[in-house]
């Protein structure tokens, strides 16, 4: 029999003769198996095709059926044992290099083959099994292998095979409609998903492994953002200095927080994810990690997220500090951190420039919007005059900083950011315009009936002039704000803006001509005119015309001094306005002299003192008595008056002395001898010319000095 199934049947009894006659050719396999058995003859086949272990030594041995069965059973047991041992031996692993070579050839064949999909080689299944084992080892729950633990060779080999799985998956997917590829497509896709999950987690881990530097480059005392150059021990500092590009890379790595090694790994992992079709996961991981890093930096710099309602409820002192901090942070982020973020994204996605541009744009846009939201909230707070200057600072930060980001953003991002910043600037500008309106209203509404003691400078004059002086230091910005507002008003109304007007003709050195004023200049002059009207109205509260004149001089001199002390305010008001104001002050000065000292000097006239060349002594006595009484009253009263400006005070005293003392000295010299020397003279001639001068110097101090007591 030839069937192997019959090998297990018991051998029939045969005679030696039958055995001899029925010998057959020994089977090849059996011969080979027994060639290695020393001292054993080649077996013969019986009629049933069963091999004997050896030729019988004698006819009697061969004829014994029990002996023959025992030998056959022994052979069978040995074979089974050998087969079991063979199965227990571990199979030699397939050669990875050979498999990879076959996979690469197969991928190339799939790409180039136009005749139809070829049969799948066994190497595809072997490669998938190997990669499953590899990711099972790396992504083990108990002992996972982190990317930093891999050697350079292992990490490179791993990524090469990841890319190979990606390529295999892409090429196989072209034949997804072919049933014979379905199983392999699913197997390869599953392995690719596990590989990419591992790569994504390691990419995230490396991204989150940044280190924020303790020293902020923008806060370097020397203003140097580059790291100091260090030399190895015992080496001259000028040996092998870093090139400019190397120094820039060092600076970038310090600011971004990644070492060169991590940066290299980020590049390779991102390339693998993008090549494998996992760019969305790659982008999301990058955006989340870098957004967290930037927000952590903003927090360290002092930026806090505030809702619109929180900003509106802040006390001004707190909000003022927040605005100052915001301005510093906004400039720093735009000029330091954004450029370095752009460098980082360009480095990580160096092989995908369009991806880098999109990623940076999305990241920086979201951070910028957070910062702009605060500025918007500030612009929508309740208008108050004290907020003007922080509004201007915020406006300038937006105006000057946003253009510095032009080179960083793609056009679509930049247009949106500029539009948003422009809207916020407009709101801030509108708030500034309204604040000036409020200033006008506060001056108009200041109708208090209380006099300023001593005719001193009114608090409203001080406040307004200091406010305008400070505002004029922002002249360039406020000119821009008022022009932009005027354009908006013109667009909204055919009648033009409230600020769109030309001043009345002003007298200039070349003659009388109309001078076109800028909107901001017109606003300043408008406020000044309102304040002048307010001061003049207040001067009428004083019943004493002389004190009214002192009040006007005090306020007028304060205004002129502030204008002359500020080049910007002086330029806004112009020389013509200044000369007119100075002329008004001279008129007030003359009015004061006339009202106060003119009456006093009327006592010193010679008219009516002589009749027929003889001095009328009673009339003379009355004149001296009137002079003394009037001068005493003037001194008593006007010593309490206040002239804070030292120059004006000196000018007044000098002008009074020049007006009174010569006249008094002349009158005294002519008529003093009329009195009898002694008590009569002392009674009527109370003051000498020197005494008058001394008491004049006591005027306008704000504190009266008793008559007859000279100042030390």
Helices and strands as residue ranges (DSSP letters): G 4-8, H 16-21, H 28-35, H 59-63, H 65-88, H 96-112, H 122-138, G 147-149, H 152-173, H 179-207, G 217-219, H 244-256, H 260-275, H 279-301, H 308-313, H 316-332, I 333-337, H 338-348, H 353-379, G 385-387, H 388-401, G 402-405, H 411-444, G 453-455, H 459-472, H 475-492, E 506-508, E 511-513, H 519-539, H 545-565, H 567-593, I 594-598, H 599-601, G 602-604, E 610-611, E 614-615, H 617-638, H 646-671, G 672-674, H 679-684, H 689-696
